[in-house]
Amino acid sequence: MCTRNRIVLALFVGCWIVSAQPPATEARSSLKVDFPKDSPVAVVGFDMGDSVTTTRGSAIVIDLRTLLTLRNAGSRRLRGVTLLVSTQESAVGGRASVSVPSLNVEPGGTFPVRINLRLLRPLAPAGPLVTVTLDGALFEDLSFFGPNLLNSRRSMMVWELEAQRDRRYFKSVLSASGPEVLREKLLESLARQAARPRLDVQVTRGRATNIDAARTVQFAFLGPAGAPVEPVAGSAMVSGGEARATSLEVINRSKRTVRYFEVGLILRDDAGREYLAGSVPASDPDLNLAPGARTRVTQDSTLRFMAAGGRPLAIAGLTGYVSQVEFADGSIWIPDRRALADPRLAEVVTPSPEEQRLADLYRRKGLQAVIDELSKF
């Protein structure tokens, strides 16, 4: 077991050769975990599991299945981490990330991070097969450490604010109405998660395949009330289950400058079923939307939608709602529980990672385990 932040872990796994290429050398058959020396998250140990490499033509396919044990080396409780996992910066399929939200790790405490990824790497480059670095760590006071190459600060801030919101909600239910009503709310959450319609989405650059049959579909919009950014117009070119040239116009209704926002996308099929189809992020990396100002968001990609199991889906309507806003000072707005209680949103919006965790804790260990967990915050 190694307690340094910078370690090289040998992948003691065989190479499954499916071509005439020779196996990778020992120098390349390695996983390098490289955290900064001043990182508040330290590497304690690892378990490589059944990770394997396969040589295919001029590339190596890496099925990385490993378990890292990390330690909170900081002085505050740790709420989330994001790791950047890469084989080579410019290699297609050679970069991914692993995020762990909803943590509550005390200073000195350890926690596991499971990595289960398939990555590609050219045969030629020397050095370790895979490098794992820390992109960011978020603490209980919302302070952040890391290079933030993946904008993980924003993602983890959203998850933590959602977690705080949802814990407050469940604690208020327990305080005001008692354990049995809390049980009902957890069962309702599990039922919504099970009933939420699933949608397969493929994203491709360029034009749709059925461009001649495309028609313009105008967006409808749902609140939520109090959102700092308001969508005022939007459209997409739609053909069957494809949507392209998505365009949204929004206005900043707040008194603060906005530097990022996302509009959640709800799709309605020709049978009237609705699905959460992803989100439309602000497309300008240098967005600086002043109070009262407007901007337009466009996407040049084509989205192809299929119902779970590959069933063809015909798009009949599109609805948008503001799902998050980041201000120029780094603070973030998210919808409150009252806004998410809108029946249309409640049916399709994915519960926060924290609500899923608490509902799953109830399913596995019962009501008292959830009550005990809520008391820790």
Phi and psi in degrees as a GROMACS rama.xvg file:
@    title "Ramachandran Plot"
@    xaxis  label "Phi"
@    yaxis  label "Psi"
@TYPE xy
-117.33  136.146  CYS-2
-107.483  5.28999  THR-3
-79.0747  156.164  ARG-4
-78.7717  -23.1432  ASN-5
-115.732  108.176  ARG-6
-139.386  156.713  ILE-7
-118.382  122.965  VAL-8
-108.616  121.14  LEU-9
-72.1416  137.726  ALA-10
-88.8919  98.2202  LEU-11
-85.2837  69.499  PHE-12
-134.004  155.885  VAL-13
-82.0233  157.121  GLY-14
-97.9249  121.754  CYS-15
-86.8212  107.379  TRP-16
-90.9143  119.998  ILE-17
-117.705  16.3104  VAL-18
-146.657  -174.182  SER-19
-81.0739  -0.632888  ALA-20
-68.9973  145.774  GLN-21
-73.0142  160.626  PRO-22
-65.9207  155.8  PRO-23
-64.4061  149.447  ALA-24
-73.5684  164.511  THR-25
-61.893  -33.6313  GLU-26
-63.7733  -31.7761  ALA-27
-89.9015  -16.4213  ARG-28
-85.9653  66.0675  SER-29
-149.35  157.946  SER-30
-117.436  122.804  LEU-31
-105.977  119.409  LYS-32
-103.205  114.058  VAL-33
-127.346  93.8786  ASP-34
-101.557  150.533  PHE-35
-59.7673  152.382  PRO-36
-62.0907  -31.3562  LYS-37
-95.8569  17.0702  ASP-38
-65.1894  135.398  SER-39
-80.1454  1.81018  PRO-40
-120.599  123.896  VAL-41
-115.281  153.659  ALA-42
-88.7221  127.716  VAL-43
-100.725  -46.8665  VAL-44
-169.823  -172.733  GLY-45
-158.322  160.44  PHE-46
-138.519  114.714  ASP-47
-75.6445  -12.0444  MET-48
57.9305  -136.454  GLY-49
-111.499  41.8218  ASP-50
-60.2353  140.391  SER-51
-139.623  155.933  VAL-52
-121.089  146.312  THR-53
-133.859  127.559  THR-54
-87.7206  124.153  THR-55
-132.174  106.528  ARG-56
61.7954  -122.596  GLY-57
-98.6872  16.4327  SER-58
-131.806  159.614  ALA-59
-110.696  127.193  ILE-60
-95.3031  123.024  VAL-61
-112.685  114.002  ILE-62
-96.0003  97.4216  ASP-63
-93.6803  113.892  LEU-64
-129.694  91.0273  ARG-65
-134.319  158.487  THR-66
-123.668  114.586  LEU-67
-93.6788  143.086  LEU-68
-110.201  120.126  THR-69
-114.821  159.486  LEU-70
-126.483  139.215  ARG-71
-76.7547  102.51  ASN-72
-93.231  6.82663  ALA-73
-90.8495  -172.55  GLY-74
-105.696  1.60654  SER-75
-125.8  159.825  ARG-76
-65.1521  138.607  ARG-77
-92.3463  131.125  LEU-78
-105.802  -23.2082  ARG-79
-172.49  154.704  GLY-80
-137.873  151.961  VAL-81
-130.951  128.95  THR-82
-108.754  140  LEU-83
-98.1683  122.951  LEU-84
-115.182  120.285  VAL-85
-142.996  151.598  SER-86
-103.012  -43.5119  THR-87
-160.203  132.086  GLN-88
-54.5747  -39.8225  GLU-89
-93.6877  -2.95061  SER-90
-77.5935  132.84  ALA-91
-66.6592  130.268  VAL-92
76.3634  13.3285  GLY-93
-106.931  15.8307  GLY-94
-144.381  134.806  ARG-95
-153.84  175.796  ALA-96
-139.947  157.414  SER-97
-131.34  123.999  VAL-98
-116.904  142.655  SER-99
-126.932  98.7658  VAL-100
-89.4093  -177.528  PRO-101
57.0512  36.9047  SER-102
-87.3807  160.964  LEU-103
-149.124  61.4255  ASN-104
-95.5916  119.622  VAL-105
-71.8382  160.393  GLU-106
-54.6883  129.542  PRO-107
88.7475  -12.2635  GLY-108
-77.1909  154.608  GLY-109
-111.735  159.851  THR-110
-156.85  153.123  PHE-111
-92.0948  150.044  PRO-112
-130.532  114.769  VAL-113
-92.0469  130.319  ARG-114
-114.243  120.348  ILE-115
-135.688  89.1995  ASN-116
-135.016  153.869  LEU-117
-112.772  124.596  ARG-118
-127.44  158.181  LEU-119
-116.392  149.464  LEU-120
-152.036  136.827  ARG-121
-62.2  151.164  PRO-122
-68.2622  -35.9679  LEU-123
-63.4088  -47.3574  ALA-124
-61.1096  141.869  PRO-125
-87.2846  174.178  ALA-126
101.758  -176.289  GLY-127
-63.751  148.803  PRO-128
-64.3521  -45.5352  LEU-129
-133.458  139.771  VAL-130
-119.04  131.719  THR-131
-112.908  123.82  VAL-132
-126.139  163.236  THR-133
-90.1868  116.696  LEU-134
-87.0836  -28.8137  ASP-135
-175.519  152.242  GLY-136
-135.12  133.539  ALA-137
-114.993  136.734  LEU-138
-112.52  172.554  PHE-139
-61.3739  -27.8438  GLU-140
-89.2752  11.5931  ASP-141
68.9128  14.4241  LEU-142
-74.0542  154.09  SER-143
-132.397  143.032  PHE-144
-129.237  134.808  PHE-145
139.289  164.802  GLY-146
-72.2802  -20.486  PRO-147
60.1727  37.4182  ASN-148
-65.7751  -26.9717  LEU-149
-101.53  12.2551  LEU-150
56.0087  36.0788  ASN-151
-70.0359  -23.6459  SER-152
-58.2127  -47.0554  ARG-153
-62.367  -47.1634  ARG-154
-60.7915  -45.9782  SER-155
-71.0639  -31.9845  MET-156
-62.5269  -44.1973  MET-157
-60.8805  -47.314  VAL-158
-60.8935  -40.4192  TRP-159
-70.1631  -40.416  GLU-160
-65.4644  -38.5111  LEU-161
-63.0886  -40.6593  GLU-162
-63.2356  -44.4185  ALA-163
-62.2022  -43.6817  GLN-164
-59.6395  -46.498  ARG-165
-75.5768  -32.7191  ASP-166
-66.204  -41.1368  ARG-167
-58.6683  -41.4381  ARG-168
-62.7572  -50.7346  TYR-169
-67.0961  -35.0247  PHE-170
-67.6409  -36.6973  LYS-171
-68.3839  -36.9063  SER-172
-61.939  -45.5417  VAL-173
-62.4493  -43.977  LEU-174
-68.6166  -41.4251  SER-175
-84.404  -32.7907  ALA-176
-124.64  -10.274  SER-177
95.099  172.118  GLY-178
-60.895  -38.0077  PRO-179
-68.3538  -34.4764  GLU-180
-70.9188  -36.8524  VAL-181
-59.6862  -41.7905  LEU-182
-58.662  -43.2425  ARG-183
-60.4688  -42.288  GLU-184
-66.1927  -38.0297  LYS-185
-67.7142  -39.5091  LEU-186
-65.4854  -38.4868  LEU-187
-62.3354  -40.1693  GLU-188
-63.3442  -45.6895  SER-189
-61.1785  -39.8119  LEU-190
-66.1311  -41.4997  ALA-191
-63.7227  -41.5293  ARG-192
-62.9864  -39.6319  GLN-193
-70.688  -33.563  ALA-194
-89.2834  -12.8767  ALA-195
-60.7048  124.542  ARG-196
-65.0528  138.276  PRO-197
-97.3298  148.637  ARG-198
-139.71  132.887  LEU-199
-94.7841  130.913  ASP-200
-124.765  130.899  VAL-201
-116.284  134.125  GLN-202
-113.97  124.726  VAL-203
-131.423  149.907  THR-204
-82.0901  147.017  ARG-205
100.749  -161.936  GLY-206
-90.8853  158.295  ARG-207
-71.5492  158.33  ALA-208
-75.4255  -27.1381  THR-209
-108.972  49.1334  ASN-210
-61.4464  -33.5103  ILE-211
-66.0403  -28.9572  ASP-212
-95.1944  5.6981  ALA-213
-70.2122  148.772  ALA-214
-132.317  157.743  ARG-215
-87.4291  126.654  THR-216
-113.886  125.083  VAL-217
-84.1156  142.282  GLN-218
-75.1736  144.232  PHE-219
-101.262  162.019  ALA-220
-133.932  142.31  PHE-221
-106.224  150.11  LEU-222
-22.437  -125.596  GLY-223
-74.7054  155.424  PRO-224
-60.1466  138.242  ALA-225
86.1691  1.64265  GLY-226
-64.3677  133.695  ALA-227
-66.9538  -27.4238  PRO-228
-114.162  134.718  VAL-229
-119.167  121.361  GLU-230
-71.7901  132.902  PRO-231
-115.964  -16.7585  VAL-232
-162.527  154.133  ALA-233
-174.72  153.6  GLY-234
-157.302  164.778  SER-235
-149.563  151.298  ALA-236
-86.2636  123.832  MET-237
-123.419  137.971  VAL-238
-145.663  112.372  SER-239
60.7313  -119.414  GLY-240
-100.502  18.7267  GLY-241
-112.394  143.529  GLU-242
-134.787  135.907  ALA-243
-143.154  173.123  ARG-244
51.9372  43.638  ALA-245
-66.6867  131.893  THR-246
-138.796  130.27  SER-247
-130.824  139.381  LEU-248
-112.433  129.819  GLU-249
-129.115  159.199  VAL-250
-127.853  141.111  ILE-251
-83.8334  107.442  ASN-252
-88.4012  -5.77928  ARG-253
-88.2504  178.681  SER-254
-100.999  14.8379  LYS-255
-125.849  151.221  ARG-256
-73.4462  135.116  THR-257
-105.879  134.644  VAL-258
-114.849  -6.43699  ARG-259
-163.443  148.646  TYR-260
-156.773  161.408  PHE-261
-132.369  141.892  GLU-262
-113.439  115.953  VAL-263
-67.4153  144.622  GLY-264
-114.32  119.691  LEU-265
-109.794  127.334  ILE-266
-106.865  136.875  LEU-267
-113.327  129.548  ARG-268
-90.3464  -179.632  ASP-269
-73.0495  -7.93705  ASP-270
-96.8114  2.46226  ALA-271
88.7453  0.0231183  GLY-272
-76.6813  144.249  ARG-273
-114.815  145.314  GLU-274
-136.034  144.247  TYR-275
-78.0039  118.715  LEU-276
-107.577  13.897  ALA-277
113.321  -151.363  GLY-278
-147.651  158.277  SER-279
-109.408  106.06  VAL-280
-82.0311  159.954  PRO-281
-58.7565  126.556  ALA-282
-88.765  -11.3311  SER-283
-96.4281  111.61  ASP-284
-65.897  -17.9126  PRO-285
-105.587  27.3574  ASP-286
-57.7409  134.108  LEU-287
-145.708  72.7052  ASN-288
-85.2245  107.675  LEU-289
-72.3899  159.837  ALA-290
-54.0371  130.324  PRO-291
83.0792  -8.49681  GLY-292
-83.3182  159.026  ALA-293
-115.339  156.044  ARG-294
-150.518  162.069  THR-295
-118.544  134.768  ARG-296
-107.953  129.982  VAL-297
-130.087  151.516  THR-298
-127.497  129.73  GLN-299
-95.7538  5.99579  ASP-300
-91.5059  163.029  SER-301
-106.496  130.357  THR-302
-104.02  126.528  LEU-303
-112.837  124.756  ARG-304
-113.193  137.542  PHE-305
-138.751  143.728  MET-306
-68.4487  161.095  ALA-307
-53.6069  137.489  ALA-308
90.1196  0.980639  GLY-309
86.3531  9.56117  GLY-310
-66.6104  130.382  ARG-311
-58.4766  146.989  PRO-312
-133.563  131.719  LEU-313
-106.061  125.461  ALA-314
-78.5975  122.81  ILE-315
-107.282  -24.773  ALA-316
-162.749  158.957  GLY-317
-132.796  135.985  LEU-318
-130.599  139.908  THR-319
-119.974  152.373  GLY-320
-147.343  146.594  TYR-321
-75.2815  121.443  VAL-322
-104.155  -23.3164  SER-323
-164.862  152.934  GLN-324
-141.529  133.345  VAL-325
-112.888  130.848  GLU-326
-90.444  169.076  PHE-327
-63.0257  -25.6296  ALA-328
-85.9139  3.85744  ASP-329
92.2194  -9.24024  GLY-330
-74.7571  158.223  SER-331
-131.555  141.039  ILE-332
-107.21  137.835  TRP-333
-133.027  158.262  ILE-334
-64.3208  147.839  PRO-335
-87.0221  174.653  ASP-336
-63.2302  -33.7387  ARG-337
-63.9347  -41.6653  ARG-338
-64.5537  -39.9723  ALA-339
-73.5106  -11.0983  LEU-340
-76.8799  -8.38359  ALA-341
-51.4757  126.632  ASP-342
-53.5197  -38.1121  PRO-343
-69.576  -38.3188  ARG-344
-71.9804  -41.3125  LEU-345
-60.2202  -32.1651  ALA-346
-75.3978  -27.6723  GLU-347
-118.258  -27.7459  VAL-348
-71.9416  133.522  VAL-349
-68.6975  129.644  THR-350
-59.4008  155.322  PRO-351
-62.2765  157.45  SER-352
-54.4029  -34.1362  PRO-353
-70.5708  -43.0755  GLU-354
-62.8196  -40.643  GLU-355
-61.8948  -40.6337  GLN-356
-64.1116  -45.3375  ARG-357
-67.394  -40.1215  LEU-358
-65.4025  -39.4703  ALA-359
-68.3905  -35.4427  ASP-360
-61.6569  -40.9928  LEU-361
-62.627  -43.86  TYR-362
-61.3932  -38.63  ARG-363
-85.8875  -37.6148  ARG-364
-125.865  -6.81692  LYS-365
97.3867  175.729  GLY-366
-65.1137  -41.986  LEU-367
-62.2911  -33.3997  GLN-368
-63.7645  -37.7568  ALA-369
-68.8233  -43.0936  VAL-370
-60.3884  -43.3624  ILE-371
-63.4614  -39.3337  ASP-372
-66.2804  -42.8397  GLU-373
-63.193  -30.9982  LEU-374
-70.2724  -13.141  SER-375
-79.0136  -10.7026  LYS-376
